[in-house]
Amino acid sequence: MKGVILAGGLGSRLYPLTKVTNKHLLPVYDRPMVYYPIETLVKAGVTDILLVTGGNNAGDFLRLLGNGKQFGLKHINYTYQEGEGGIAQALSLAEHFADGDKIVVILGDNIIEADISPQVRRFRTQETGARLLLKKVSDPERFGVATVRGNRITSIIEKPRRPKSDLAVVGIYMYDADVFNHIRTLKPSRRGELEITDVNNWYLKRGDLEYDVLPGYWTDAGTFESLYRANSLVARKKGRSGK
C-alpha cells in the first residue's frame, strides 16, 4: 500500500504567516507541520510515499525532507499541483505513483495522536472500496460531516450550515484504484474545485464505503485557531511523555 500526502494550496486563511512559506512548513510545537503526516504513515507501515505540493515554495520541501532519511525512508516522491483545484484534483496527480495499488491519503495539516495501523490493516484486508476515519468535533460545520447508522455511513455533507451529526470526516482517506477513474468524471463545485466529498459519496452510493472512529485527539491546522490548538495538543502530549 502507498501513501499520499497532500501539501499544496496557498494557505490563505493563515496569511500573513504564509506570505513567504507554504502552510505545511509552519511549526507545530517543535517540528514542521509536514513531519506529522509523514510520521503517521511511517508508523502505520506505509513507507512508499508521494508528497503533492504547490505554490511558490515547493522547493523548500526538498530542502527540508530530502530523501526522507530522518524518517527511516529510502526515498520520498514529489509532484507539483498548479493552482488550487481542490483535494480531489491534487489526488489525481498520484495516479501514476499509485500504479493500481491501494492508497492512504492524508492532508498535510492533519495532526493526530493515534497510531492508525489498525485502520490501515483493516483496509489492507478490505477487498474493494474506500475507508474513512471519523472524529467527533465541536465545530462540524467546518468539515465534511458524516451521519452513520450502525456500522454504515448513511450520508456525507460538505460544510453543512446545520450539521446532522458531530462526526467530521478526518483528512485521512483510504481508496482502491477505482478512485482515479471517478475523479476524471468530477465537475468543479461552486468553489471551482474538485471536491473529495463527491469522491466519498460515490463510494457511499456504490455501497463500498467503510469507516472507523479515530481515537485520541485530532485537529487540522488550517486556521489560526486550529493551528494554535495543534500546538497546544502536541505540547501537552510532549509534556506528559517527557519527550
C-alpha positions in Angstrom: 0.0 0.0 0.0 1.2 3.5 -0.8 0.8 6.8 1.0 0.0 10.2 -0.5 0.4 13.5 1.5 -1.4 16.5 0.1 0.5 19.6 1.0 -0.4 22.1 -1.7 -2.6 25.1 -1.6 -1.8 28.7 -0.7 -2.8 28.7 3.0 -4.7 31.9 2.5 -6.5 31.6 5.9 -3.2 31.8 7.6 -2.0 34.9 5.9 0.4 36.7 6.6 2.2 33.6 8.1 2.0 32.0 4.6 3.2 35.1 2.7 6.7 33.7 2.3 6.3 30.0 3.0 4.0 27.0 2.5 1.4 26.4 5.3 2.7 22.9 5.8 6.2 24.1 6.6 5.0 26.2 9.6 6.0 24.9 13.0 3.7 22.8 15.2 5.4 22.9 18.6 8.9 21.6 17.9 8.7 20.3 14.3 7.5 21.5 10.8 3.8 20.6 10.3 4.5 18.2 7.4 6.5 16.0 9.7 3.3 14.8 11.4 1.6 13.2 8.5 4.8 11.6 7.4 5.3 10.1 10.8 1.6 9.0 10.9 2.1 7.0 7.6 5.5 5.5 8.6 4.2 4.4 12.0 1.4 2.6 10.1 3.9 0.8 7.9 3.3 2.9 4.8 6.8 3.8 3.6 6.3 4.3 -0.2 5.2 8.0 0.0 4.3 10.7 -2.5 4.2 14.3 -1.4 2.0 16.6 -3.5 2.9 20.3 -3.1 2.4 23.6 -4.9 2.7 27.3 -4.7 6.0 29.3 -4.7 7.8 27.4 -2.0 7.7 23.8 -3.3 11.5 23.6 -3.4 11.6 24.1 0.3 10.1 20.7 0.9 13.0 19.1 -0.9 15.5 21.1 1.1 13.7 20.1 4.4 12.9 16.5 3.7 15.5 15.3 1.2 15.0 11.6 0.6 13.3 11.1 3.9 16.3 9.5 5.7 15.3 11.2 9.0 12.0 9.2 9.0 13.7 5.9 8.1 12.7 6.1 4.5 14.9 5.2 1.5 13.1 7.7 -0.8 10.3 10.3 -0.9 8.5 11.0 -4.2 7.4 14.6 -5.1 4.9 16.1 -7.5 3.6 19.6 -8.1 0.0 20.9 -8.1 -0.6 24.0 -10.2 -3.1 26.4 -8.6 -5.8 25.4 -6.1 -8.0 22.8 -7.8 -9.2 21.1 -4.7 -8.3 17.9 -2.8 -9.6 15.5 -5.4 -7.6 17.3 -8.2 -4.4 17.1 -6.1 -5.1 13.4 -5.5 -5.4 12.9 -9.2 -1.7 13.7 -9.6 -0.9 10.5 -7.7 -2.4 8.1 -10.3 0.9 7.0 -11.9 2.5 6.8 -8.5 -0.3 4.5 -7.2 0.1 2.2 -10.2 -3.1 0.3 -9.4 -2.2 -0.2 -5.7 -4.4 0.9 -2.7 -3.5 4.3 -1.2 -3.7 6.0 2.1 -4.2 9.8 1.6 -3.6 12.3 4.4 -3.9 16.0 4.3 -0.7 17.7 5.2 -2.2 19.8 8.0 -3.7 16.8 9.9 -2.3 16.4 13.4 -3.4 13.2 15.2 -2.5 11.4 18.4 -3.4 7.8 17.4 -1.5 5.2 15.6 -3.6 4.3 12.6 -2.0 0.9 12.0 -5.2 -1.0 12.9 -7.3 1.0 10.5 -4.7 0.6 7.7 -4.6 -3.2 8.4 -8.4 -3.3 8.0 -8.2 -1.6 4.7 -5.5 -3.9 3.5 -7.9 -6.8 4.0 -10.9 -4.9 2.5 -11.4 -6.3 -1.0 -12.6 -3.1 -2.7 -13.8 0.4 -2.0 -12.8 3.1 0.5 -12.4 3.6 4.2 -12.8 6.9 6.0 -11.8 8.0 9.5 -14.3 10.0 11.5 -14.0 12.1 14.7 -16.5 13.8 16.9 -15.8 17.6 16.9 -17.3 20.7 18.4 -17.4 22.6 15.1 -18.6 20.1 12.4 -19.8 22.9 10.1 -16.1 23.4 9.1 -15.8 19.9 7.7 -17.4 17.2 5.7 -20.0 15.7 8.1 -21.0 12.0 8.2 -24.1 10.5 9.6 -24.0 6.9 10.5 -26.4 4.1 11.3 -24.8 1.1 12.9 -21.6 0.2 11.1 -22.6 2.1 7.9 -22.3 5.7 6.8 -25.6 7.0 5.5 -24.6 10.4 4.2 -21.8 12.9 3.9 -22.4 16.6 3.5 -19.6 19.1 2.9 -19.6 22.1 5.4 -23.3 21.9 6.3 -24.9 25.0 7.8 -26.9 22.8 10.1 -24.9 19.6 10.7 -26.9 16.5 11.3 -24.1 15.0 13.4 -20.9 15.9 15.1 -18.8 13.3 13.2 -16.3 15.1 10.9 -14.6 13.3 8.1 -11.0 13.4 9.1 -8.5 14.3 6.4 -7.3 10.7 6.2 -8.8 8.7 3.3 -8.1 5.2 2.0 -9.0 4.3 -1.5 -8.7 1.5 -4.0 -7.5 2.2 -7.6 -11.0 3.0 -8.8 -10.7 6.4 -7.2 -8.8 7.8 -10.2 -11.4 6.7 -12.7 -14.0 8.5 -10.7 -12.0 11.7 -10.3 -11.9 12.0 -14.0 -15.7 12.3 -14.1 -16.0 15.0 -11.5 -17.1 18.6 -12.3 -15.9 21.6 -10.3 -18.1 22.7 -7.4 -19.4 26.2 -6.9 -16.0 26.9 -5.3 -14.3 25.9 -8.5 -12.7 22.8 -7.0 -13.0 19.1 -7.4 -14.4 18.0 -4.0 -13.2 15.0 -2.1 -16.7 14.7 -0.6 -18.0 13.9 -4.1 -15.5 11.1 -4.3 -16.5 9.7 -0.9 -20.2 10.0 -1.8 -19.6 8.0 -4.9 -18.2 5.1 -2.9 -21.1 5.5 -0.5 -23.7 5.2 -3.3 -21.8 2.2 -4.6 -22.2 0.6 -1.1 -18.4 0.3 -0.8 -17.5 2.7 1.9 -16.3 1.6 5.4 -15.4 3.8 8.4 -13.6 3.9 11.7 -13.9 6.5 14.5 -10.4 7.8 15.3 -9.3 7.6 18.9 -7.2 10.2 20.6 -7.0 13.9 19.6 -7.2 15.2 16.0 -7.1 18.6 14.5 -6.3 20.3 11.3 -4.1 23.3 11.3 -5.5 25.4 8.5 -6.8 28.4 10.6 -5.2 30.5 13.3 -7.4 28.8 15.9 -6.7 25.3 14.8 -3.0 25.9 14.4 -2.9 27.2 18.0 -4.9 24.1 19.0 -2.5 21.8 17.2 0.5 23.4 19.0 -1.3 23.1 22.4 -2.3 19.4 21.9 1.2 18.4 20.9 2.8 20.4 23.7 0.6 18.8 26.3 1.4 15.3 24.9 5.1 16.0 24.9 4.8 17.4 28.5 3.1 14.2 29.7 5.6 11.9 28.0 8.6 13.9 29.0 10.0 13.8 25.4 
